[in-house]
Amino acid sequence: MTELPNRRLFDQRLTLAVSQASADSKLLA
């Protein structure tokens, strides 16, 4: 049962990283 919260946290971090990366690419473009 401990894998679910960890997976959720990982997904949140991954989504945040992707959104930040896309925002940075928009600023650079």
N, CA, C and O atoms as a DFTB+ gen file, in Angstrom:
116 C
 N C O
     1  1       0.833      -1.215       0.000
     2  2       0.000       0.000       0.000
     3  2       0.863       1.259       0.000
     4  3       0.354       2.365      -0.177
     5  1       2.162       1.089       0.198
     6  2       3.017       2.283       0.248
     7  2       3.467       2.709      -1.149
     8  3       4.027       3.792      -1.323
     9  1       3.224       1.859      -2.133
    10  2       3.672       2.204      -3.481
    11  2       2.754       3.243      -4.132
    12  3       3.196       4.033      -4.967
    13  1       1.482       3.238      -3.748
    14  2       0.528       4.138      -4.395
    15  2       0.851       5.608      -4.124
    16  3       0.950       6.382      -5.077
    17  1       1.020       6.029      -2.856
    18  2       1.359       7.430      -2.589
    19  2       2.686       7.819      -3.236
    20  3       2.829       8.932      -3.742
    21  1       3.657       6.902      -3.223
    22  2       4.948       7.214      -3.835
    23  2       4.784       7.421      -5.335
    24  3       5.381       8.326      -5.918
    25  1       3.975       6.578      -5.946
    26  2       3.725       6.706      -7.386
    27  2       3.032       8.032      -7.680
    28  3       3.336       8.705      -8.665
    29  1       2.098       8.393      -6.808
    30  2       1.364       9.645      -7.016
    31  2       2.306      10.838      -6.890
    32  3       2.235      11.785      -7.673
    33  1       3.195      10.777      -5.890
    34  2       4.148      11.866      -5.691
    35  2       5.096      11.945      -6.880
    36  3       5.438      13.034      -7.340
    37  1       5.517      10.784      -7.372
    38  2       6.412      10.750      -8.533
    39  2       5.718      11.357      -9.746
    40  3       6.327      12.121     -10.495
    41  1       4.444      11.019      -9.943
    42  2       3.700      11.564     -11.078
    43  2       3.578      13.074     -10.949
    44  3       3.682      13.790     -11.944
    45  1       3.358      13.568      -9.726
    46  2       3.255      15.008      -9.514
    47  2       4.560      15.694      -9.876
    48  3       4.566      16.715     -10.563
    49  1       5.680      15.122      -9.404
    50  2       6.989      15.721      -9.696
    51  2       7.274      15.691     -11.187
    52  3       7.810      16.647     -11.747
    53  1       6.906      14.577     -11.829
    54  2       7.151      14.444     -13.262
    55  2       6.321      15.475     -14.029
    56  3       6.822      16.126     -14.945
    57  1       5.057      15.616     -13.651
    58  2       4.196      16.585     -14.326
    59  2       4.716      18.002     -14.121
    60  3       4.716      18.810     -15.049
    61  1       5.160      18.300     -12.897
    62  2       5.680      19.632     -12.599
    63  2       6.940      19.902     -13.407
    64  3       7.113      20.994     -13.949
    65  1       7.816      18.914     -13.489
    66  2       9.063      19.077     -14.246
    67  2       8.760      19.307     -15.726
    68  3       9.390      20.144     -16.372
    69  1       7.798      18.563     -16.253
    70  2       7.439      18.710     -17.664
    71  2       6.841      20.089     -17.918
    72  3       7.155      20.726     -18.923
    73  1       5.988      20.550     -17.021
    74  2       5.362      21.861     -17.195
    75  2       6.408      22.966     -17.118
    76  3       6.349      23.938     -17.870
    77  1       7.372      22.814     -16.201
    78  2       8.439      23.812     -16.081
    79  2       9.313      23.802     -17.331
    80  3       9.704      24.857     -17.830
    81  1       9.618      22.612     -17.832
    82  2      10.459      22.499     -19.023
    83  2       9.755      23.133     -20.224
    84  3      10.391      23.831     -21.014
    85  1       8.465      22.901     -20.364
    86  2       7.726      23.471     -21.487
    87  2       7.646      24.991     -21.343
    88  3       7.696      25.714     -22.338
    89  1       7.522      25.473     -20.111
    90  2       7.485      26.915     -19.872
    91  2       8.833      27.533     -20.227
    92  3       8.889      28.606     -20.827
    93  1       9.919      26.855     -19.856
    94  2      11.254      27.365     -20.170
    95  2      11.463      27.390     -21.682
    96  3      12.039      28.340     -22.213
    97  1      11.004      26.362     -22.369
    98  2      11.185      26.303     -23.820
    99  2      10.374      27.425     -24.483
   100  3      10.793      27.976     -25.501
   101  1       9.225      27.756     -23.910
   102  2       8.417      28.846     -24.467
   103  2       9.134      30.181     -24.280
   104  3       9.086      31.047     -25.154
   105  1       9.805      30.343     -23.125
   106  2      10.533      31.584     -22.871
   107  2      11.736      31.694     -23.805
   108  3      12.069      32.782     -24.274
   109  1      12.380      30.565     -24.069
   110  2      13.567      30.578     -24.930
   111  2      13.172      30.753     -26.393
   112  3      13.915      31.355     -27.169
   113  1      12.021      30.235     -26.770
   114  2      11.608      30.291     -28.172
   115  2      11.313      31.733     -28.591
   116  3      10.951      31.980     -29.742
